[in-house]
Amino acid sequence: MTPRTEPRGTRRDLYAAAAALLLVLAAVVVGRHIENTYGTLHVGVPPLYGKWLPHIGPGTPAALAVAAAVVAYGPPLAARLRWGALLAAVWATATAWILSLALIDGWHRGIAKRLTTKYEYLQVIDRFHDIPATLRDYTRHILIDSPDHWPAHTAGHPPAAPLTFVLLDRIGLGGGAWAGMWCVVVGATAGVAVLVAVRALAGEELARGAAPFLVLVPGAVWMGASADAYFAAVAAWAVALLALAVSGRSVGWAAGSGLLFGLVCYLSYGLTLFAVIGLAVVFLGRARVRERPVALVGLFGAGLVVVPLAFTLAGFDWWEAYRLLSTRYYQGAGGIRPYGYWVWANLACTVLVVGTATVAGLRRAAGRLVRTQERGGGAGRLALLVTAALLALLVADLSGMSKAETERIWLPFALWLIPACAFLPRARPWLAAQALLALLVNHLLLTGW
């Protein structure tokens, strides 16, 4: 990049970031008016679910320290650490970042009690004393007017989601603290999986450039402690293993990818849209797929059927459950929240999850897709990957089945937009902006769901 084009590109990055912040401001102003006038948004601080409560907590010093360390040392360490050491550092630092943000609200509010509220999965642990019988009876309790209807999150997800916490309880890791830490520790591996995929598909240099941004994700505010962080990790590893399989590594990774893709569909109905990202991975690895199509497709398919087959044989009907969920969704707040607001305010939520650096990175990614000569290299391949993630997110948005609370619901998709930050020429100022956004949100608002 020449000295002349870099300032112009930086100005355009800033314009994109400013436009994103204006979108957030519009969502706040319009949302506040709608909620005050009609009361139909059912969120405390539009467009976010929570309430205004400026506060500090025991996690504040740690969050500031983690942010400062990553901004100062993240880019040079990402450039020179051995690859294995880099992945370990990303996981450890992401865990520290998520935990420190959660602890701003205190141990009980931030971790131990998150998954024990009336909406959450731990409310139904005792109803799984006979797991096969519960799975056979699962769909009978989805609708609000059904006997002993499930809490919102259990009704809104296939049984692999609550069953995860049932199994944790069975092995002696019961209660909100263990469940919360499971989501934090497992969820923090999602960034590692994204790096593995980016390296396999677009090259190590771009993966290293994205690494610090996959640590200081503003969306970490909603990853501790949220089951959606756990879902994000499973989905991310499904894509990462597929990327390894189609990029010249062992085709055996395809079986593991299929297994995880099958599990993803039984953790969250909406994450079936990860098929869009999976197809992008297959397209990027099409040369390898053409070399061994039978082995790749066969191994992937063999892994893919395991989880659906197990749940189907146990008596759970995925399609019937999804049909009933669609009805349940409109029985609750989903039937009241206005589509005309949320179809664009959801995107404002996404800005707060991915940060302005990602918006600027996506602007640069779009430029690489437009310029034909750049489509074939690593940059073009990465641009295609993040575009596929953006497409999946937009489909979820247009479906109308994601009105509000997308700051956590879309975490699995949002994490795949973050690698676009590797296109930014100067990392530190953008990393600082990412950290500042997360710190402001977590200290000014009491987030919840």
DRENDO-1510 file (C-alpha; in Angstrom, 1 decimal, always signed):
<recs>
REC; n; res; u; v; w
REC; 1; MET; +0.0; +0.0; +0.0 .
REC; 2; THR; +1.4; +3.4; -1.0 .
REC; 3; PRO; +1.6; +6.3; +1.5 .
REC; 4; ARG; -1.1; +8.0; -0.5 .
REC; 5; THR; -3.6; +5.2; -0.5 .
REC; 6; GLU; -3.3; +4.3; +3.2 .
REC; 7; PRO; -4.6; +7.6; +4.6 .
REC; 8; ARG; -7.5; +7.5; +2.1 .
REC; 9; GLY; -8.2; +3.9; +3.1 .
REC; 10; THR; -8.0; +4.9; +6.8 .
REC; 11; ARG; -10.5; +7.7; +6.3 .
REC; 12; ARG; -12.9; +5.3; +4.6 .
REC; 13; ASP; -12.5; +2.9; +7.6 .
REC; 14; LEU; -13.4; +5.8; +9.9 .
REC; 15; TYR; -16.4; +6.7; +7.8 .
REC; 16; ALA; -17.6; +3.1; +8.0 .
REC; 17; ALA; -17.1; +3.0; +11.7 .
REC; 18; ALA; -18.9; +6.4; +12.1 .
REC; 19; ALA; -21.8; +5.1; +10.0 .
REC; 20; ALA; -22.1; +2.0; +12.2 .
REC; 21; LEU; -22.1; +4.1; +15.4 .
REC; 22; LEU; -24.9; +6.3; +13.8 .
REC; 23; LEU; -26.9; +3.1; +13.2 .
REC; 24; VAL; -26.5; +2.3; +16.9 .
REC; 25; LEU; -27.5; +5.8; +17.9 .
REC; 26; ALA; -30.6; +5.6; +15.6 .
REC; 27; ALA; -31.6; +2.3; +17.2 .
REC; 28; VAL; -31.3; +3.8; +20.7 .
REC; 29; VAL; -33.3; +6.9; +19.8 .
REC; 30; VAL; -36.0; +5.2; +17.8 .
REC; 31; GLY; -36.1; +2.3; +20.2 .
REC; 32; ARG; -36.5; +4.5; +23.2 .
REC; 33; HIS; -39.4; +6.3; +21.5 .
REC; 34; ILE; -41.2; +3.0; +20.5 .
REC; 35; GLU; -40.7; +1.5; +24.0 .
REC; 36; ASN; -41.9; +4.7; +25.8 .
REC; 37; THR; -44.9; +5.1; +23.4 .
REC; 38; TYR; -46.0; +1.5; +22.7 .
REC; 39; GLY; -44.1; -0.7; +25.1 .
REC; 40; THR; -43.6; -3.4; +22.4 .
REC; 41; LEU; -39.9; -3.8; +22.3 .
REC; 42; HIS; -39.6; -5.7; +25.6 .
REC; 43; VAL; -36.0; -4.6; +26.2 .
REC; 44; GLY; -34.7; -2.3; +28.9 .
REC; 45; VAL; -32.1; -0.3; +26.9 .
REC; 46; PRO; -33.0; -0.5; +23.2 .
REC; 47; PRO; -31.6; -2.2; +21.2 .
REC; 48; LEU; -30.0; -4.2; +24.0 .
REC; 49; TYR; -31.7; -6.5; +26.6 .
REC; 50; GLY; -30.7; -5.1; +30.0 .
REC; 51; LYS; -31.0; -2.0; +32.0 .
REC; 52; TRP; -29.1; +1.2; +32.6 .
REC; 53; LEU; -26.9; +0.8; +35.7 .
REC; 54; PRO; -23.5; +2.4; +35.7 .
REC; 55; HIS; -21.3; +0.3; +38.0 .
REC; 56; ILE; -17.9; -1.1; +38.7 .
REC; 57; GLY; -17.1; -4.5; +40.2 .
REC; 58; PRO; -14.3; -6.9; +41.2 .
REC; 59; GLY; -13.6; -7.7; +37.5 .
REC; 60; THR; -12.9; -4.0; +36.6 .
REC; 61; PRO; -9.2; -4.0; +37.4 .
REC; 62; ALA; -8.6; -7.3; +35.6 .
REC; 63; ALA; -10.6; -6.2; +32.5 .
REC; 64; LEU; -8.6; -3.0; +32.3 .
REC; 65; ALA; -5.3; -5.0; +32.7 .
REC; 66; VAL; -6.2; -7.6; +30.0 .
REC; 67; ALA; -7.3; -4.9; +27.6 .
REC; 68; ALA; -4.1; -2.9; +28.1 .
REC; 69; ALA; -1.9; -5.9; +27.8 .
REC; 70; VAL; -3.5; -7.1; +24.5 .
REC; 71; VAL; -3.5; -3.6; +23.0 .
REC; 72; ALA; +0.2; -3.2; +23.9 .
REC; 73; TYR; +1.6; -6.7; +23.3 .
REC; 74; GLY; -1.0; -8.6; +21.3 .
REC; 75; PRO; +0.1; -7.7; +17.7 .
REC; 76; PRO; +3.8; -8.3; +18.2 .
REC; 77; LEU; +3.2; -11.5; +20.1 .
REC; 78; ALA; +0.7; -12.7; +17.5 .
REC; 79; ALA; +3.4; -12.1; +14.8 .
REC; 80; ARG; +6.2; -14.1; +16.4 .
REC; 81; LEU; +4.9; -16.8; +18.8 .
REC; 82; ARG; +5.0; -20.4; +17.5 .
REC; 83; TRP; +1.6; -21.3; +16.1 .
REC; 84; GLY; +0.7; -23.8; +18.9 .
REC; 85; ALA; +1.8; -21.3; +21.5 .
REC; 86; LEU; -0.3; -18.6; +19.8 .
REC; 87; LEU; -3.4; -20.7; +19.9 .
REC; 88; ALA; -2.9; -21.5; +23.6 .
REC; 89; ALA; -2.3; -17.8; +24.3 .
REC; 90; VAL; -5.5; -16.8; +22.5 .
REC; 91; TRP; -7.6; -19.3; +24.4 .
REC; 92; ALA; -6.1; -18.3; +27.8 .
REC; 93; THR; -6.3; -14.6; +27.2 .
REC; 94; ALA; -9.9; -14.8; +25.8 .
REC; 95; THR; -10.9; -16.8; +28.9 .
REC; 96; ALA; -9.4; -14.0; +31.1 .
REC; 97; TRP; -11.2; -11.3; +29.1 .
REC; 98; ILE; -14.6; -13.0; +29.2 .
REC; 99; LEU; -14.2; -13.8; +33.0 .
REC; 100; SER; -13.0; -10.3; +33.9 .
REC; 101; LEU; -15.9; -8.7; +32.0 .
REC; 102; ALA; -18.4; -11.0; +33.7 .
REC; 103; LEU; -17.0; -10.3; +37.1 .
REC; 104; ILE; -17.7; -6.6; +36.7 .
REC; 105; ASP; -21.2; -7.7; +37.7 .
REC; 106; GLY; -19.8; -9.8; +40.5 .
REC; 107; TRP; -19.4; -13.6; +40.8 .
REC; 108; HIS; -23.0; -14.4; +41.5 .
REC; 109; ARG; -24.6; -12.1; +39.0 .
REC; 110; GLY; -22.0; -12.5; +36.4 .
REC; 111; ILE; -21.3; -16.2; +36.5 .
REC; 112; ALA; -23.0; -18.4; +39.2 .
REC; 113; LYS; -26.6; -17.2; +38.7 .
REC; 114; ARG; -26.7; -16.5; +35.0 .
REC; 115; LEU; -28.0; -19.9; +34.0 .
REC; 116; THR; -30.3; -20.4; +36.9 .
REC; 117; THR; -32.9; -17.8; +36.2 .
REC; 118; LYS; -36.5; -18.7; +35.3 .
REC; 119; TYR; -35.7; -18.7; +31.6 .
REC; 120; GLU; -32.7; -20.9; +31.7 .
REC; 121; TYR; -31.7; -24.5; +31.2 .
REC; 122; LEU; -30.8; -25.3; +34.9 .
REC; 123; GLN; -34.5; -24.9; +35.8 .
REC; 124; VAL; -35.3; -28.2; +34.0 .
REC; 125; ILE; -32.5; -30.4; +35.4 .
REC; 126; ASP; -34.9; -32.4; +37.6 .
REC; 127; ARG; -37.2; -33.1; +34.7 .
REC; 128; PHE; -34.5; -35.2; +33.0 .
REC; 129; HIS; -34.3; -37.9; +35.6 .
REC; 130; ASP; -35.4; -40.3; +32.9 .
REC; 131; ILE; -33.7; -38.9; +29.8 .
REC; 132; PRO; -35.2; -41.2; +27.2 .
REC; 133; ALA; -38.7; -40.6; +28.5 .
REC; 134; THR; -38.1; -36.8; +28.6 .
REC; 135; LEU; -36.8; -36.8; +25.0 .
REC; 136; ARG; -39.9; -38.7; +23.8 .
REC; 137; ASP; -42.1; -36.2; +25.6 .
REC; 138; TYR; -40.1; -33.1; +24.8 .
REC; 139; THR; -42.3; -31.6; +22.1 .
REC; 140; ARG; -45.4; -31.8; +24.3 .
REC; 141; HIS; -44.1; -29.0; +26.5 .
REC; 142; ILE; -43.0; -26.4; +24.0 .
REC; 143; LEU; -46.2; -24.4; +23.6 .
REC; 144; ILE; -47.0; -21.9; +26.3 .
REC; 145; ASP; -50.5; -23.4; +26.8 .
REC; 146; SER; -49.2; -26.9; +27.1 .
REC; 147; PRO; -49.0; -28.6; +30.5 .
REC; 148; ASP; -45.8; -27.9; +32.4 .
REC; 149; HIS; -44.4; -25.9; +29.4 .
REC; 150; TRP; -40.7; -25.5; +29.2 .
REC; 151; PRO; -38.9; -22.3; +30.2 .
REC; 152; ALA; -38.2; -20.0; +27.3 .
REC; 153; HIS; -34.7; -21.1; +26.5 .
REC; 154; THR; -35.4; -24.9; +26.8 .
REC; 155; ALA; -38.5; -24.5; +24.6 .
REC; 156; GLY; -36.5; -22.4; +22.1 .
REC; 157; HIS; -33.7; -25.0; +21.6 .
REC; 158; PRO; -33.4; -28.7; +20.7 .
REC; 159; PRO; -32.7; -31.0; +23.7 .
REC; 160; ALA; -28.9; -31.2; +23.3 .
REC; 161; ALA; -28.8; -27.7; +24.9 .
REC; 162; PRO; -30.4; -28.6; +28.2 .
REC; 163; LEU; -29.0; -32.1; +28.1 .
REC; 164; THR; -25.5; -30.7; +28.2 .
REC; 165; PHE; -26.2; -29.2; +31.6 .
REC; 166; VAL; -28.0; -32.4; +32.7 .
REC; 167; LEU; -24.9; -34.4; +31.9 .
REC; 168; LEU; -22.7; -31.9; +33.7 .
REC; 169; ASP; -24.9; -32.3; +36.7 .
REC; 170; ARG; -24.7; -36.1; +36.5 .
REC; 171; ILE; -20.9; -36.1; +36.6 .
REC; 172; GLY; -20.9; -33.9; +39.7 .
REC; 173; LEU; -20.6; -30.5; +38.1 .
REC; 174; GLY; -24.1; -29.3; +39.0 .
REC; 175; GLY; -25.2; -25.8; +39.7 .
REC; 176; GLY; -24.9; -22.4; +38.1 .
REC; 177; ALA; -21.2; -21.9; +38.9 .
REC; 178; TRP; -20.1; -25.0; +37.0 .
REC; 179; ALA; -22.5; -24.4; +34.2 .
REC; 180; GLY; -21.3; -20.8; +33.9 .
REC; 181; MET; -17.6; -21.8; +33.9 .
REC; 182; TRP; -18.3; -24.5; +31.3 .
REC; 183; CYS; -19.7; -21.8; +29.0 .
REC; 184; VAL; -16.8; -19.4; +29.6 .
REC; 185; VAL; -14.0; -22.0; +29.2 .
REC; 186; VAL; -15.5; -23.8; +26.2 .
REC; 187; GLY; -16.8; -20.6; +24.6 .
REC; 188; ALA; -13.3; -19.1; +24.7 .
REC; 189; THR; -12.1; -21.9; +22.4 .
REC; 190; ALA; -14.3; -20.5; +19.6 .
REC; 191; GLY; -11.6; -17.9; +18.7 .
REC; 192; VAL; -9.0; -20.6; +18.5 .
REC; 193; ALA; -11.2; -22.6; +16.1 .
REC; 194; VAL; -11.7; -19.5; +13.9 .
REC; 195; LEU; -7.9; -19.0; +13.8 .
REC; 196; VAL; -7.4; -22.6; +12.8 .
REC; 197; ALA; -9.9; -22.2; +9.9 .
REC; 198; VAL; -8.5; -18.9; +8.7 .
REC; 199; ARG; -5.0; -20.3; +8.6 .
REC; 200; ALA; -6.1; -23.4; +6.7 .
REC; 201; LEU; -8.1; -21.4; +4.2 .
REC; 202; ALA; -6.4; -18.0; +3.9 .
REC; 203; GLY; -2.9; -18.4; +5.3 .
REC; 204; GLU; -1.0; -18.0; +8.5 .
REC; 205; GLU; -0.2; -14.3; +8.1 .
REC; 206; LEU; -3.9; -13.3; +8.0 .
REC; 207; ALA; -4.7; -15.6; +10.9 .
REC; 208; ARG; -2.0; -14.0; +13.0 .
REC; 209; GLY; -3.3; -10.6; +12.1 .
REC; 210; ALA; -6.8; -11.6; +13.3 .
REC; 211; ALA; -5.6; -13.2; +16.6 .
REC; 212; PRO; -5.6; -10.2; +18.9 .
REC; 213; PHE; -9.0; -9.1; +17.7 .
REC; 214; LEU; -10.4; -12.6; +18.4 .
REC; 215; VAL; -9.3; -12.1; +22.0 .
REC; 216; LEU; -10.7; -8.5; +22.6 .
REC; 217; VAL; -14.1; -9.3; +21.1 .
REC; 218; PRO; -16.7; -6.8; +22.4 .
REC; 219; GLY; -19.2; -9.6; +22.3 .
REC; 220; ALA; -17.3; -11.2; +25.2 .
REC; 221; VAL; -19.7; -9.1; +27.3 .
REC; 222; TRP; -22.4; -11.6; +26.5 .
REC; 223; MET; -20.2; -14.8; +26.5 .
REC; 224; GLY; -19.8; -14.9; +30.3 .
REC; 225; ALA; -21.8; -16.8; +31.2 .
REC; 226; SER; -24.1; -17.7; +28.2 .
REC; 227; ALA; -24.9; -21.0; +26.6 .
REC; 228; ASP; -24.6; -19.2; +23.3 .
REC; 229; ALA; -20.8; -19.0; +23.9 .
REC; 230; TYR; -20.8; -22.8; +24.2 .
REC; 231; PHE; -22.9; -23.1; +21.0 .
REC; 232; ALA; -20.5; -20.7; +19.3 .
REC; 233; ALA; -17.5; -22.9; +20.1 .
REC; 234; VAL; -19.2; -26.1; +18.9 .
REC; 235; ALA; -20.2; -24.4; +15.6 .
REC; 236; ALA; -16.7; -22.8; +15.2 .
REC; 237; TRP; -14.9; -26.2; +15.6 .
REC; 238; ALA; -17.3; -27.8; +13.1 .
REC; 239; VAL; -16.2; -25.2; +10.6 .
REC; 240; ALA; -12.5; -25.5; +11.6 .
REC; 241; LEU; -12.4; -29.2; +11.2 .
REC; 242; LEU; -14.1; -29.0; +7.8 .
REC; 243; ALA; -11.5; -26.4; +6.8 .
REC; 244; LEU; -8.7; -28.8; +7.8 .
REC; 245; ALA; -10.3; -31.6; +5.8 .
REC; 246; VAL; -10.6; -29.6; +2.6 .
REC; 247; SER; -7.3; -27.8; +2.7 .
REC; 248; GLY; -4.9; -30.7; +2.4 .
REC; 249; ARG; -4.8; -32.0; +5.9 .
REC; 250; SER; -6.2; -35.4; +6.8 .
REC; 251; VAL; -9.6; -36.1; +5.3 .
REC; 252; GLY; -10.4; -37.8; +8.7 .
REC; 253; TRP; -11.2; -34.3; +10.0 .
REC; 254; ALA; -14.3; -34.4; +7.9 .
REC; 255; ALA; -15.9; -37.0; +10.1 .
REC; 256; GLY; -15.3; -34.9; +13.2 .
REC; 257; SER; -16.7; -31.9; +11.4 .
REC; 258; GLY; -19.9; -33.8; +10.4 .
REC; 259; LEU; -20.3; -35.0; +14.0 .
REC; 260; LEU; -20.1; -31.4; +15.3 .
REC; 261; PHE; -22.4; -30.0; +12.6 .
REC; 262; GLY; -25.0; -32.6; +13.6 .
REC; 263; LEU; -24.6; -31.6; +17.2 .
REC; 264; VAL; -24.9; -27.9; +16.3 .
REC; 265; CYS; -28.3; -28.5; +14.8 .
REC; 266; TYR; -29.5; -30.1; +18.1 .
REC; 267; LEU; -28.1; -27.3; +20.2 .
REC; 268; SER; -29.9; -24.5; +18.3 .
REC; 269; TYR; -32.4; -24.5; +15.5 .
REC; 270; GLY; -31.0; -21.2; +14.1 .
REC; 271; LEU; -27.5; -22.5; +13.8 .
REC; 272; THR; -28.5; -24.7; +10.9 .
REC; 273; LEU; -27.6; -21.5; +9.0 .
REC; 274; PHE; -24.0; -22.5; +9.6 .
REC; 275; ALA; -24.5; -24.5; +6.5 .
REC; 276; VAL; -23.9; -21.3; +4.6 .
REC; 277; ILE; -20.4; -20.9; +6.1 .
REC; 278; GLY; -19.7; -24.6; +5.6 .
REC; 279; LEU; -20.5; -24.3; +1.9 .
REC; 280; ALA; -18.1; -21.4; +1.7 .
REC; 281; VAL; -15.4; -23.5; +3.2 .
REC; 282; VAL; -16.1; -26.3; +0.7 .
REC; 283; PHE; -16.0; -23.8; -2.1 .
REC; 284; LEU; -12.6; -22.5; -0.9 .
REC; 285; GLY; -11.3; -26.0; -0.7 .
REC; 286; ARG; -13.0; -27.3; -3.9 .
REC; 287; ALA; -9.7; -28.4; -5.4 .
REC; 288; ARG; -9.1; -30.8; -2.6 .
REC; 289; VAL; -12.7; -31.9; -2.6 .
REC; 290; ARG; -12.4; -32.8; -6.3 .
REC; 291; GLU; -9.4; -34.9; -5.5 .
REC; 292; ARG; -11.1; -37.1; -2.9 .
REC; 293; PRO; -14.8; -36.4; -3.1 .
REC; 294; VAL; -16.0; -39.8; -2.0 .
REC; 295; ALA; -13.8; -39.9; +1.1 .
REC; 296; LEU; -14.6; -36.4; +2.2 .
REC; 297; VAL; -18.4; -36.6; +1.5 .
REC; 298; GLY; -18.6; -40.1; +3.0 .
REC; 299; LEU; -16.7; -39.3; +6.2 .
REC; 300; PHE; -18.6; -36.0; +6.6 .
REC; 301; GLY; -21.9; -37.7; +6.1 .
REC; 302; ALA; -21.1; -40.5; +8.4 .
REC; 303; GLY; -20.3; -38.1; +11.2 .
REC; 304; LEU; -23.3; -35.8; +10.4 .
REC; 305; VAL; -25.9; -38.5; +10.9 .
REC; 306; VAL; -24.7; -39.7; +14.3 .
REC; 307; VAL; -26.4; -37.0; +16.6 .
REC; 308; PRO; -29.7; -36.7; +14.5 .
REC; 309; LEU; -30.0; -40.5; +14.4 .
REC; 310; ALA; -29.4; -40.8; +18.2 .
REC; 311; PHE; -32.0; -38.2; +19.0 .
REC; 312; THR; -34.5; -39.5; +16.5 .
REC; 313; LEU; -34.2; -43.1; +17.8 .
REC; 314; ALA; -34.7; -41.7; +21.3 .
REC; 315; GLY; -38.0; -40.3; +20.2 .
REC; 316; PHE; -37.3; -36.6; +19.6 .
REC; 317; ASP; -38.8; -35.2; +16.3 .
REC; 318; TRP; -36.6; -32.2; +15.3 .
REC; 319; TRP; -39.0; -31.0; +12.6 .
REC; 320; GLU; -42.1; -31.2; +14.8 .
REC; 321; ALA; -40.2; -29.4; +17.6 .
REC; 322; TYR; -39.2; -26.6; +15.2 .
REC; 323; ARG; -42.8; -26.2; +14.0 .
REC; 324; LEU; -44.0; -25.9; +17.5 .
REC; 325; LEU; -41.3; -23.5; +18.4 .
REC; 326; SER; -42.4; -21.2; +15.6 .
REC; 327; THR; -45.8; -21.1; +17.2 .
REC; 328; ARG; -44.3; -20.6; +20.7 .
REC; 329; TYR; -42.2; -17.8; +19.4 .
REC; 330; TYR; -45.2; -15.7; +18.4 .
REC; 331; GLN; -47.1; -16.7; +21.6 .
REC; 332; GLY; -44.5; -14.7; +23.6 .
REC; 333; ALA; -42.6; -11.5; +23.0 .
REC; 334; GLY; -41.7; -12.5; +19.5 .
REC; 335; GLY; -45.3; -11.9; +18.5 .
REC; 336; ILE; -45.3; -8.4; +19.9 .
REC; 337; ARG; -41.9; -7.0; +19.0 .
REC; 338; PRO; -42.2; -5.1; +15.7 .
REC; 339; TYR; -40.3; -6.6; +12.8 .
REC; 340; GLY; -39.9; -3.2; +11.2 .
REC; 341; TYR; -37.7; -2.0; +14.0 .
REC; 342; TRP; -35.8; -5.1; +14.8 .
REC; 343; VAL; -34.9; -6.0; +11.2 .
REC; 344; TRP; -32.4; -3.1; +11.3 .
REC; 345; ALA; -31.9; -2.6; +15.0 .
REC; 346; ASN; -30.6; -6.2; +15.2 .
REC; 347; LEU; -27.7; -5.0; +13.0 .
REC; 348; ALA; -27.0; -2.2; +15.5 .
REC; 349; CYS; -26.8; -4.9; +18.2 .
REC; 350; THR; -24.3; -6.7; +15.9 .
REC; 351; VAL; -22.1; -3.6; +15.7 .
REC; 352; LEU; -21.9; -3.6; +19.5 .
REC; 353; VAL; -20.9; -7.3; +19.4 .
REC; 354; VAL; -18.2; -7.1; +16.7 .
REC; 355; GLY; -17.1; -3.5; +17.2 .
REC; 356; THR; -16.2; -0.7; +14.8 .
REC; 357; ALA; -12.9; -2.4; +13.9 .
REC; 358; THR; -14.8; -5.3; +12.4 .
REC; 359; VAL; -17.0; -2.9; +10.5 .
REC; 360; ALA; -13.9; -1.2; +9.0 .
REC; 361; GLY; -12.5; -4.6; +8.3 .
REC; 362; LEU; -15.6; -5.7; +6.5 .
REC; 363; ARG; -15.4; -2.6; +4.3 .
REC; 364; ARG; -11.9; -3.7; +3.3 .
REC; 365; ALA; -13.1; -7.2; +2.7 .
REC; 366; ALA; -15.8; -6.0; +0.4 .
REC; 367; GLY; -13.2; -4.1; -1.6 .
REC; 368; ARG; -11.2; -7.3; -2.1 .
REC; 369; LEU; -14.2; -9.1; -3.4 .
REC; 370; VAL; -14.9; -6.3; -5.9 .
REC; 371; ARG; -11.4; -6.2; -7.2 .
REC; 372; THR; -11.1; -9.2; -9.4 .
REC; 373; GLN; -7.3; -9.5; -9.1 .
REC; 374; GLU; -7.5; -9.9; -5.3 .
REC; 375; ARG; -10.1; -12.7; -5.2 .
REC; 376; GLY; -7.7; -15.6; -5.7 .
REC; 377; GLY; -5.2; -14.9; -2.9 .
REC; 378; GLY; -5.4; -15.4; +0.8 .
REC; 379; ALA; -7.0; -12.0; +1.3 .
REC; 380; GLY; -9.7; -12.8; -1.2 .
REC; 381; ARG; -10.4; -16.2; +0.4 .
REC; 382; LEU; -10.7; -14.6; +3.8 .
REC; 383; ALA; -13.0; -11.9; +2.4 .
REC; 384; LEU; -15.3; -14.7; +1.0 .
REC; 385; LEU; -15.3; -16.5; +4.3 .
REC; 386; VAL; -16.4; -13.4; +6.3 .
REC; 387; THR; -18.9; -12.6; +3.6 .
REC; 388; ALA; -20.5; -16.0; +4.0 .
REC; 389; ALA; -20.8; -15.4; +7.8 .
REC; 390; LEU; -22.4; -12.0; +7.1 .
REC; 391; LEU; -24.8; -13.6; +4.7 .
REC; 392; ALA; -25.9; -16.3; +7.2 .
REC; 393; LEU; -26.4; -13.5; +9.8 .
REC; 394; LEU; -28.6; -11.5; +7.3 .
REC; 395; VAL; -30.7; -14.5; +6.5 .
REC; 396; ALA; -31.3; -15.0; +10.3 .
REC; 397; ASP; -32.2; -11.3; +10.5 .
REC; 398; LEU; -34.7; -11.4; +7.6 .
REC; 399; SER; -36.3; -14.6; +8.9 .
REC; 400; GLY; -38.1; -12.6; +11.6 .
REC; 401; MET; -37.2; -15.4; +14.1 .
REC; 402; SER; -34.5; -13.2; +15.7 .
REC; 403; LYS; -36.1; -10.0; +17.1 .
REC; 404; ALA; -34.0; -8.6; +19.9 .
REC; 405; GLU; -31.4; -10.3; +22.1 .
REC; 406; THR; -29.3; -10.9; +19.1 .
REC; 407; GLU; -26.3; -9.6; +21.0 .
REC; 408; ARG; -26.0; -13.1; +22.4 .
REC; 409; ILE; -28.1; -15.2; +19.9 .
REC; 410; TRP; -25.9; -14.2; +17.0 .
REC; 411; LEU; -22.6; -14.7; +18.8 .
REC; 412; PRO; -21.8; -17.8; +16.8 .
REC; 413; PHE; -22.1; -15.9; +13.5 .
REC; 414; ALA; -20.5; -12.7; +14.8 .
REC; 415; LEU; -17.2; -14.4; +15.7 .
REC; 416; TRP; -16.7; -15.3; +12.0 .
REC; 417; LEU; -16.8; -11.6; +11.1 .
REC; 418; ILE; -14.0; -10.7; +13.4 .
REC; 419; PRO; -11.2; -12.0; +11.1 .
REC; 420; ALA; -11.9; -9.1; +8.7 .
REC; 421; CYS; -9.9; -7.0; +11.2 .
REC; 422; ALA; -6.8; -8.7; +9.8 .
REC; 423; PHE; -7.2; -6.3; +6.8 .
REC; 424; LEU; -6.6; -3.2; +9.0 .
REC; 425; PRO; -3.2; -1.6; +8.5 .
REC; 426; ARG; -2.7; -0.5; +12.2 .
REC; 427; ALA; -4.0; -2.9; +14.8 .
REC; 428; ARG; -3.4; -1.1; +18.1 .
REC; 429; PRO; -5.8; +1.9; +17.7 .
REC; 430; TRP; -8.6; -0.4; +16.5 .
REC; 431; LEU; -7.9; -2.9; +19.4 .
REC; 432; ALA; -8.2; +0.0; +21.8 .
REC; 433; ALA; -11.5; +0.9; +20.3 .
REC; 434; GLN; -12.7; -2.7; +20.6 .
REC; 435; ALA; -11.7; -2.8; +24.3 .
REC; 436; LEU; -13.2; +0.6; +25.1 .
REC; 437; LEU; -16.6; -0.5; +23.6 .
REC; 438; ALA; -16.8; -3.6; +25.6 .
REC; 439; LEU; -15.7; -1.8; +28.8 .
REC; 440; LEU; -18.3; +0.9; +28.3 .
REC; 441; VAL; -21.1; -1.5; +27.7 .
REC; 442; ASN; -20.3; -3.7; +30.6 .
REC; 443; HIS; -19.8; -0.8; +33.0 .
REC; 444; LEU; -22.8; +1.3; +32.0 .
REC; 445; LEU; -25.4; -1.5; +31.5 .
REC; 446; LEU; -26.5; -4.5; +33.5 .
REC; 447; THR; -26.9; -7.0; +30.7 .
REC; 448; GLY; -29.3; -9.9; +31.0 .
REC; 449; TRP; -31.6; -12.3; +29.4 .
</recs>
